[in-house]
Amino acid sequence: MSANVIAQSNFYSLVPPNFPAMPISLIGLDNNEKVYCYSDTLYTYQNNTWGFDPLLNSYHPQRILFDSTNTGWFFSSGELYSMASGSPPFQVSSNLSAAYSQLLISDIYLDANENKWACGRYLNGLMGIIIEYNNQTGFIIDTFPLNTVIQNYPKTIRVNANGDIYLLANSLGSEYSLYSYKNNNYLILDSANFGLFPNFWEIDINPSGNLVILGVDSVQGHTAIVTYNGTGYLKFIDITNLISNLSFSAMHVARNGDVWIIDDIYVYKFDGITITQYISPNGITFFSSPDFLFSKKGLIYTWDTQSLFPTIIFNEYGFNAINGAVFNDLNSDGVQQSGEYGIGNQKVSVQPTNDFTFSGFSGEFHIPLLDTIGSYTASCVAPSN
């Protein structure tokens, strides 16, 4: 199947006032568009307002997942914690890390049934582990010897609604192998079995419950997106000519099935036919960016390493948003012109959705919308001065 590439530019940087200029790791995004990020401490961002969470910071979570009730879940020191809205985290597991030789958790995942999954290894490096916290039956734990059943360290775990488990594990150096786990057996899904590229860079589950694979052959210089249904490969699309970079930070499948890929320069969206390449207008770079965060409103967050601030990249269903600026309209014509400076930190409200945000340093504002068709009114109370 062929694909086309289109270059576009749709970025919106969340430049906060009085924020320390240092790298940021985005670790969580709740259902109310509250961003959790980590720099020298744990920060939160919501409605153009930055805050601190010293209690949560003491746990040093690497990733927080939020379920449909907006309850956050994370691992800390090998133990699972839950953080209901407005409540301090409480420990769900008991002595997992002690029982399993000091766990190092590499990935956590919330499946379609809202069961919690994690993969990792023992500190001694001899055993790998898969942890399931089932909403009905509690903890289910499986351990396996490394370098025999699975080569080296588990990196990514994904589970579909049928309970099919897929595990991406480090094999040699930076190369990763892909495994499926059924009936207490691990099956390697690599080039020896299916003639595919030897390095599976990242995996995710699409809305149909199939596995989507970003495959790379660093020797031959090829890249492909592959769909696998548990018994065979449904689709194999070579995107080598469209994405020249073989070093990716992350891949994620959106709720509508679009595949999003990020490398150190560009963000790509693949809808099954066309690859759209999003280019930063301000030289934003994403090298070492840990991941995307997908919001309930369809916005995609990451952080750029040049400005060191979180960035809204794009709306996964199209850029449905109200964009504008709060400024001093000296001639009252409703158009910002030279000399009409922007006014920051002003509340902008949108009706009939009751959404709101605050203008940025230069007066700019951005309000994402779930609705694609309709009329909206943005308003702002003029400052007293």
C-alpha positions as CSV (number, residue, x, y, z in Angstrom):
1,M,0.0,0.0,0.0
2,S,1.3,3.4,-0.9
3,A,1.0,6.5,1.3
4,N,1.4,10.2,0.8
5,V,3.1,12.8,3.0
6,I,1.8,16.2,3.7
7,A,3.7,18.8,5.6
8,Q,1.8,20.9,8.1
9,S,2.5,23.1,11.1
10,N,0.2,23.0,14.2
11,F,1.9,23.5,17.5
12,Y,1.0,25.4,20.6
13,S,3.5,25.9,23.4
14,L,2.5,26.1,27.0
15,V,5.0,28.7,28.1
16,P,4.4,29.2,31.8
17,P,5.5,32.3,33.8
18,N,8.1,31.8,36.5
19,F,8.8,28.2,35.5
20,P,12.3,26.9,35.9
21,A,14.1,26.5,32.6
22,M,15.0,22.8,32.7
23,P,13.9,19.6,31.0
24,I,10.4,18.4,31.7
25,S,9.1,14.8,31.7
26,L,5.4,14.5,31.1
27,I,4.2,11.7,33.3
28,G,0.4,11.9,33.4
29,L,-2.8,13.7,32.1
30,D,-6.1,13.3,33.8
31,N,-9.6,13.5,32.4
32,N,-9.9,17.2,33.2
33,E,-6.8,18.2,31.1
34,K,-4.6,18.4,34.2
35,V,-1.0,17.7,33.2
36,Y,1.5,16.1,35.6
37,C,5.1,16.7,34.8
38,Y,8.4,16.2,36.5
39,S,11.5,18.5,36.4
40,D,13.3,19.2,39.6
41,T,10.1,18.4,41.4
42,L,6.5,17.4,40.4
43,Y,4.5,20.1,38.7
44,T,0.9,20.3,37.5
45,Y,-0.5,22.4,34.7
46,Q,-4.2,23.2,34.1
47,N,-5.9,26.2,32.5
48,N,-2.6,28.1,32.1
49,T,-1.9,27.7,35.8
50,W,1.2,25.9,37.2
51,G,1.2,24.3,40.5
52,F,3.2,21.9,42.7
53,D,2.3,18.6,44.4
54,P,4.8,18.0,47.2
55,L,2.9,15.0,48.5
56,L,2.8,13.2,45.1
57,N,6.4,14.3,44.5
58,S,7.6,12.3,47.5
59,Y,6.6,9.1,45.6
60,H,8.6,10.0,42.4
61,P,6.1,8.3,40.0
62,Q,7.5,7.8,36.5
63,R,4.1,7.5,34.8
64,I,0.5,8.0,36.1
65,L,-2.5,6.5,34.3
66,F,-6.1,7.7,34.9
67,D,-9.1,5.5,34.5
68,S,-12.7,6.5,33.6
69,T,-13.4,7.7,37.2
70,N,-10.3,10.0,37.0
71,T,-8.5,7.9,39.6
72,G,-4.7,7.9,39.0
73,W,-2.6,4.7,39.2
74,F,1.2,4.5,39.4
75,F,4.1,2.4,40.6
76,S,6.6,3.6,43.2
77,S,9.5,1.5,44.5
78,G,7.9,-1.6,43.0
79,E,4.4,-1.0,44.6
80,L,1.1,-0.1,43.0
81,Y,-0.6,3.1,44.3
82,S,-4.0,4.6,43.7
83,M,-4.8,8.3,43.9
84,A,-8.5,9.1,43.9
85,S,-9.4,12.7,43.2
86,G,-8.6,14.9,46.1
87,S,-7.1,12.1,48.2
88,P,-3.5,11.2,48.9
89,P,-2.1,8.1,47.2
90,F,-2.7,4.8,49.0
91,Q,-0.8,1.6,48.5
92,V,-2.8,-1.1,46.7
93,S,-0.1,-3.9,46.6
94,S,1.7,-5.3,49.6
95,N,5.4,-6.1,49.6
96,L,5.6,-6.8,45.9
97,S,9.1,-5.4,45.7
98,A,10.3,-7.4,48.7
99,A,8.7,-10.6,47.4
100,Y,10.1,-10.2,43.9
101,S,13.7,-9.0,44.6
102,Q,13.2,-5.3,44.3
103,L,11.2,-4.7,41.2
104,L,12.2,-2.3,38.4
105,I,9.0,-1.4,36.6
106,S,9.6,-0.4,32.9
107,D,6.0,0.2,31.7
108,I,2.4,0.3,33.0
109,Y,-0.8,0.0,30.9
110,L,-4.5,0.4,31.4
111,D,-6.5,-2.0,29.1
112,A,-10.0,-1.6,27.6
113,N,-11.5,-3.2,30.7
114,E,-9.5,-0.8,33.0
115,N,-7.3,-3.6,34.4
116,K,-3.9,-2.4,35.3
117,W,-0.8,-4.0,33.9
118,A,3.0,-3.6,34.4
119,C,6.1,-5.2,33.2
120,G,9.7,-5.1,34.5
121,R,12.4,-7.1,36.0
122,Y,14.1,-8.0,39.2
123,L,17.0,-5.8,40.3
124,N,19.4,-8.7,40.0
125,G,18.5,-8.9,36.3
126,L,17.8,-12.6,36.3
127,M,14.0,-12.6,36.2
128,G,11.4,-10.7,34.3
129,I,7.8,-10.1,35.6
130,I,4.3,-9.3,34.3
131,I,1.9,-7.9,36.9
132,E,-1.9,-7.7,36.4
133,Y,-4.2,-5.9,38.9
134,N,-7.6,-7.3,37.8
135,N,-10.6,-5.3,39.0
136,Q,-12.4,-8.5,39.9
137,T,-9.7,-11.0,41.1
138,G,-6.9,-8.7,42.3
139,F,-3.2,-9.4,41.6
140,I,-2.1,-12.0,39.0
141,I,1.7,-12.2,38.7
142,D,3.9,-14.2,36.3
143,T,7.6,-14.4,36.4
144,F,10.0,-15.7,33.8
145,P,13.8,-16.2,33.5
146,L,15.6,-13.7,31.3
147,N,17.9,-14.7,28.5
148,T,16.0,-18.0,28.0
149,V,12.3,-17.4,27.8
150,I,12.6,-13.7,26.9
151,Q,15.8,-12.0,25.8
152,N,16.8,-9.5,28.4
153,Y,14.6,-6.7,29.8
154,P,10.9,-6.1,29.1
155,K,10.3,-2.6,27.8
156,T,6.6,-2.2,26.8
157,I,3.4,-4.2,27.6
158,R,0.1,-4.0,25.8
159,V,-3.0,-6.0,26.4
160,N,-6.2,-6.1,24.3
161,A,-9.8,-6.5,25.5
162,N,-9.5,-10.3,25.0
163,G,-6.6,-10.5,27.3
164,D,-4.0,-11.1,24.7
165,I,-0.7,-10.0,26.1
166,Y,2.2,-8.5,24.0
167,L,5.6,-7.7,25.3
168,L,8.4,-5.8,23.8
169,A,11.8,-6.8,25.2
170,N,15.4,-5.7,24.7
171,S,17.4,-8.3,22.8
172,L,20.8,-7.1,21.8
173,G,21.9,-3.5,22.5
174,S,19.1,-1.3,21.2
175,E,17.3,-4.0,19.3
176,Y,13.9,-5.2,20.6
177,S,12.1,-8.4,20.1
178,L,8.3,-8.9,20.3
179,Y,6.5,-11.7,22.2
180,S,2.9,-12.8,22.6
181,Y,1.8,-14.6,25.8
182,K,-1.0,-17.1,25.6
183,N,-1.8,-20.3,27.6
184,N,1.4,-19.8,29.7
185,N,3.6,-19.8,26.6
186,Y,5.7,-17.1,25.1
187,L,5.8,-16.9,21.3
188,I,8.4,-14.7,19.7
189,L,7.0,-12.7,16.8
190,D,10.2,-11.7,14.9
191,S,11.7,-11.9,11.5
192,A,12.6,-15.6,11.9
193,N,8.9,-16.4,12.1
194,F,7.3,-14.0,9.8
195,G,10.0,-12.5,7.6
196,L,9.5,-9.0,9.1
197,F,12.0,-6.4,10.2
198,P,14.3,-7.5,13.0
199,N,13.7,-4.6,15.3
200,F,10.3,-3.8,16.7
201,W,10.6,-0.2,18.0
202,E,7.2,0.3,19.6
203,I,3.8,-1.3,19.9
204,D,0.2,-0.3,20.8
205,I,-3.4,-1.6,20.6
206,N,-5.8,-0.1,18.0
207,P,-9.6,0.3,18.5
208,S,-10.2,-3.1,16.9
209,G,-8.1,-4.8,19.5
210,N,-5.3,-5.6,17.0
211,L,-1.6,-5.0,17.7
212,V,0.0,-2.1,15.8
213,I,3.8,-2.4,15.4
214,L,6.4,0.2,14.4
215,G,9.1,-1.9,12.8
216,V,12.6,-0.8,11.9
217,D,15.5,-2.5,10.0
218,S,18.4,-0.3,11.0
219,V,20.8,-2.3,8.7
220,Q,18.7,-2.0,5.5
221,G,17.3,1.3,6.4
222,H,13.6,0.4,6.3
223,T,10.6,1.4,8.4
224,A,7.1,-0.1,8.4
225,I,3.8,0.0,10.3
226,V,2.4,-3.5,10.8
227,T,-1.0,-4.7,12.1
228,Y,-1.2,-8.1,13.8
229,N,-4.5,-9.8,14.9
230,G,-3.0,-12.6,17.1
231,T,-2.7,-15.2,14.4
232,G,-1.4,-13.3,11.4
233,Y,-0.4,-10.0,10.0
234,L,-3.3,-8.1,8.5
235,K,-1.5,-5.2,7.0
236,F,2.1,-4.3,6.2
237,I,2.8,-0.8,5.1
238,D,6.4,0.3,4.1
239,I,6.8,4.0,5.1
240,T,10.6,4.1,4.5
241,N,10.3,6.8,1.8
242,L,8.1,8.9,4.0
243,I,9.9,8.8,7.3
244,S,13.7,8.8,6.8
245,N,14.6,8.9,10.5
246,L,15.2,5.5,12.1
247,S,15.3,6.8,15.6
248,F,11.9,7.3,17.2
249,S,10.9,8.5,20.6
250,A,7.4,7.1,20.7
251,M,4.4,5.6,18.8
252,H,0.8,5.8,19.9
253,V,-2.5,4.7,18.3
254,A,-5.3,7.3,18.8
255,R,-8.9,6.5,19.6
256,N,-9.9,6.8,15.9
257,G,-7.1,4.4,14.8
258,D,-4.6,7.0,13.5
259,V,-1.0,6.1,14.3
260,W,1.1,8.9,15.7
261,I,4.9,8.7,15.6
262,I,7.4,11.2,17.0
263,D,11.1,11.5,16.3
264,D,13.7,14.2,17.2
265,I,12.4,16.7,14.7
266,Y,8.9,15.8,13.4
267,V,5.6,14.5,14.5
268,Y,3.8,12.1,12.0
269,K,0.2,11.0,11.7
270,F,-0.7,8.0,9.7
271,D,-4.4,7.4,8.9
272,G,-3.9,4.2,6.9
273,I,-3.4,6.0,3.6
274,T,-1.6,9.3,4.2
275,I,1.2,10.3,6.4
276,T,1.0,13.9,7.6
277,Q,4.2,15.4,8.8
278,Y,3.9,18.2,11.4
279,I,6.8,20.7,11.4
280,S,7.4,23.1,14.3
281,P,7.3,26.7,13.2
282,N,9.6,27.7,16.0
283,G,12.3,25.1,15.6
284,I,10.9,22.9,18.4
285,T,12.8,19.7,18.8
286,F,11.7,16.5,20.6
287,F,14.9,14.5,21.0
288,S,14.6,12.4,24.2
289,S,10.9,13.3,24.6
290,P,9.6,10.4,26.6
291,D,6.2,10.0,25.1
292,F,2.9,11.5,23.9
293,L,0.1,12.1,26.3
294,F,-3.4,11.9,24.7
295,S,-6.1,13.9,26.3
296,K,-9.9,13.1,26.4
297,K,-10.4,16.1,24.2
298,G,-8.1,14.6,21.6
299,L,-5.1,16.9,22.2
300,I,-1.6,15.5,22.1
301,Y,0.9,16.7,24.5
302,T,4.7,16.3,24.6
303,W,7.6,18.6,25.6
304,D,10.1,20.2,23.3
305,T,13.7,20.2,24.3
306,Q,14.5,23.6,22.9
307,S,12.1,25.8,24.9
308,L,11.8,23.1,27.7
309,F,8.1,23.7,28.0
310,P,5.2,21.3,27.4
311,T,3.7,21.7,23.9
312,I,0.3,20.8,22.6
313,I,1.1,19.3,19.2
314,F,-2.2,18.6,17.5
315,N,-5.8,17.5,17.9
316,E,-6.0,13.9,16.8
317,Y,-9.4,14.5,15.1
318,G,-8.3,17.7,13.4
319,F,-7.4,21.0,14.9
320,N,-10.8,21.8,16.4
321,A,-10.1,24.8,18.6
322,I,-10.6,28.5,19.2
323,N,-7.4,30.4,18.9
324,G,-6.9,34.1,19.5
325,A,-5.3,36.8,21.6
326,V,-6.3,39.2,24.3
327,F,-4.8,42.6,23.4
328,N,-5.1,46.3,23.9
329,D,-7.3,47.3,20.9
330,L,-6.3,50.9,20.6
331,N,-8.5,51.7,17.6
332,S,-11.4,49.4,18.5
333,D,-11.4,47.6,15.2
334,G,-11.2,44.1,16.6
335,V,-7.9,43.3,14.8
336,Q,-4.5,43.2,16.6
337,Q,-2.1,45.5,14.9
338,S,1.4,46.8,15.4
339,G,1.6,48.6,18.8
340,E,-1.4,46.8,20.2
341,Y,0.3,44.7,22.8
342,G,-1.0,41.4,24.1
343,I,-2.3,41.0,27.7
344,G,-1.4,37.9,29.6
345,N,-3.1,36.0,32.4
346,Q,-6.6,37.0,31.4
347,K,-9.5,34.5,31.7
348,V,-11.1,33.7,28.4
349,S,-14.4,31.8,28.5
350,V,-16.2,29.9,25.7
351,Q,-20.0,29.3,25.4
352,P,-22.0,27.1,25.2
353,T,-19.3,24.6,26.2
354,N,-18.4,26.4,29.5
355,D,-14.7,25.9,28.7
356,F,-12.1,28.5,29.8
357,T,-8.4,29.2,29.8
358,F,-6.0,32.0,30.6
359,S,-4.1,34.0,28.0
360,G,-0.4,33.4,27.7
361,F,2.5,35.8,28.2
362,S,1.8,37.6,24.9
363,G,-2.0,37.4,25.2
364,E,-2.4,34.3,23.1
365,F,-5.0,31.7,24.0
366,H,-6.1,28.3,22.8
367,I,-9.2,26.4,23.7
368,P,-9.7,22.9,22.3
369,L,-13.2,21.8,21.4
370,L,-14.8,18.4,21.2
371,D,-17.5,19.6,18.8
372,T,-16.6,20.0,15.2
373,I,-19.6,22.0,13.9
374,G,-21.3,24.9,15.7
375,S,-21.1,28.5,16.8
376,Y,-19.1,29.5,19.8
377,T,-18.6,32.8,21.7
378,A,-15.3,33.6,23.3
379,S,-15.4,36.4,25.9
380,C,-12.9,38.1,28.3
381,V,-13.5,40.7,31.0
382,A,-11.4,43.7,30.2
383,P,-8.7,44.4,32.9
384,S,-9.3,47.5,35.0
385,N,-6.2,49.2,33.8
